[in-house]
Amino acid sequence: MIVIAILFLTRRMADTPPDPTARLDLVGTALSGSGLSFIVFGVLQAGAWGVIQPKEGAPVWFGVSPVIWLFTGGAAVLGGFMRWEQHRIDHDRGALLDPAMLEIPQLRGGLVAFFFQFLLQMGLFFVVPCSSRSLSDSQP
């Protein structure tokens, strides 16, 4: 019923006319993509390499696991992305993300809730296959 109401009400919404001067923010796209890639790769390698203390046979960068450097580098690149987007807004150019939106408490609360929801889901994706595999290994 809710979906039908949403579909009905969307017909009453006016489309925003396209902006012919809008251009893709290639620098912002590269910064956000690379920053998120560093963090995701770090998460994927954390089990094999260790987060701070390197595991046996794992690579070592400056005495610690590369995962912490991937997290730090990803956070730094994403910080650069936020500064770049603010620079574009300050110069009246289109931005991928307006950093001022993150100051809205309701939006920030929703994003935090989504973060924890997906964090829980990610943990389940790692735990459930491992536990089901161990259950099948223990049965004759």
C-alpha positions as CSV (number, residue, x, y, z in Angstrom):
1,M,0.0,0.0,0.0
2,I,2.8,2.4,0.9
3,V,4.6,1.7,-2.4
4,I,1.4,2.5,-4.4
5,A,1.1,5.8,-2.5
6,I,4.7,6.7,-3.2
7,L,4.3,5.8,-6.9
8,F,1.1,7.9,-7.1
9,L,2.7,10.9,-5.4
10,T,5.9,10.8,-7.5
11,R,3.7,11.6,-10.5
12,R,2.9,15.0,-8.9
13,M,6.5,16.0,-8.5
14,A,8.1,18.3,-11.0
15,D,11.4,17.3,-12.6
16,T,14.4,19.5,-12.2
17,P,15.5,20.8,-15.5
18,P,19.0,19.7,-16.5
19,D,21.8,22.1,-16.1
20,P,23.7,22.3,-19.5
21,T,26.8,23.9,-17.7
22,A,27.2,21.0,-15.2
23,R,30.4,19.0,-15.6
24,L,31.6,15.9,-13.9
25,D,34.0,16.6,-11.0
26,L,36.8,14.2,-12.1
27,V,39.1,15.2,-9.3
28,G,36.4,14.6,-6.7
29,T,35.5,11.3,-8.3
30,A,39.1,10.2,-8.2
31,L,39.6,11.3,-4.6
32,S,36.4,9.6,-3.3
33,G,37.0,6.4,-5.3
34,S,40.6,6.1,-4.2
35,G,40.0,7.0,-0.6
36,L,37.2,4.4,-0.3
37,S,39.3,1.8,-2.2
38,F,42.1,2.2,0.4
39,I,39.7,1.6,3.3
40,V,37.9,-1.3,1.7
41,F,41.1,-3.0,0.7
42,G,42.3,-2.5,4.3
43,V,39.2,-4.1,5.6
44,L,39.5,-7.0,3.3
45,Q,43.2,-7.6,4.2
46,A,42.7,-7.1,8.0
47,G,42.1,-10.8,8.6
48,A,45.1,-11.9,6.7
49,W,47.6,-9.2,7.7
50,G,46.4,-8.0,11.1
51,V,45.1,-4.5,11.8
52,I,48.0,-3.0,13.7
53,Q,50.3,-5.9,14.7
54,P,51.3,-7.8,11.5
55,K,50.5,-11.5,11.5
56,E,53.1,-14.1,10.7
57,G,54.1,-13.9,7.0
58,A,52.3,-10.6,6.4
59,P,54.0,-7.5,5.0
60,V,55.3,-4.9,7.4
61,W,55.4,-1.2,6.7
62,F,57.3,0.9,9.2
63,G,57.0,-1.8,11.9
64,V,53.2,-2.2,11.7
65,S,50.7,-3.9,9.4
66,P,49.9,-2.2,6.1
67,V,46.2,-2.2,7.1
68,I,46.6,0.7,9.5
69,W,48.4,2.7,6.8
70,L,45.6,1.9,4.3
71,F,43.0,3.1,6.8
72,T,45.0,6.3,7.6
73,G,45.7,7.0,3.9
74,G,42.1,6.4,3.0
75,A,40.9,8.8,5.7
76,A,43.4,11.4,4.6
77,V,42.3,11.1,0.9
78,L,38.7,11.4,2.0
79,G,39.6,14.4,4.0
80,G,41.1,15.9,0.8
81,F,37.9,15.0,-1.0
82,M,35.9,17.0,1.5
83,R,38.2,20.0,1.2
84,W,38.1,19.7,-2.6
85,E,34.3,19.7,-2.6
86,Q,34.2,22.7,-0.3
87,H,36.6,24.5,-2.7
88,R,34.3,23.8,-5.6
89,I,31.3,25.1,-3.7
90,D,33.2,28.2,-2.7
91,H,33.9,28.9,-6.3
92,D,30.3,28.3,-7.5
93,R,31.1,25.0,-9.3
94,G,29.1,21.8,-9.0
95,A,30.1,19.4,-6.3
96,L,29.5,15.7,-5.7
97,L,28.8,16.3,-2.0
98,D,28.1,19.5,-0.1
99,P,30.0,19.1,3.2
100,A,27.4,21.4,4.8
101,M,24.8,18.6,4.5
102,L,26.7,16.7,7.1
103,E,25.9,19.4,9.7
104,I,22.2,18.5,9.5
105,P,21.6,16.4,12.7
106,Q,18.8,14.2,11.2
107,L,20.9,13.4,8.1
108,R,24.0,12.7,10.2
109,G,22.0,10.5,12.6
110,G,20.5,8.5,9.6
111,L,24.0,8.0,8.1
112,V,25.3,6.8,11.5
113,A,22.4,4.3,11.7
114,F,23.1,3.1,8.2
115,F,26.8,2.7,9.0
116,F,26.1,0.5,12.0
117,Q,23.5,-1.5,10.1
118,F,25.9,-2.2,7.2
119,L,28.7,-2.9,9.7
120,L,26.6,-5.6,11.4
121,Q,25.7,-7.0,8.0
122,M,29.3,-7.1,6.9
123,G,30.2,-9.0,10.1
124,L,27.4,-11.5,9.4
125,F,28.8,-12.1,5.9
126,F,32.1,-13.1,7.5
127,V,30.7,-15.1,10.4
128,V,27.9,-17.1,8.8
129,P,29.9,-18.8,6.0
130,C,32.7,-19.7,8.5
131,S,30.3,-21.2,11.0
132,S,28.3,-23.1,8.4
133,R,31.5,-24.5,7.0
134,S,32.7,-25.6,10.5
135,L,29.3,-27.3,11.1
136,S,29.5,-29.3,7.9
137,D,33.2,-30.3,8.7
138,S,32.2,-31.7,12.1
139,Q,29.4,-34.0,10.7
140,P,30.4,-37.4,9.3
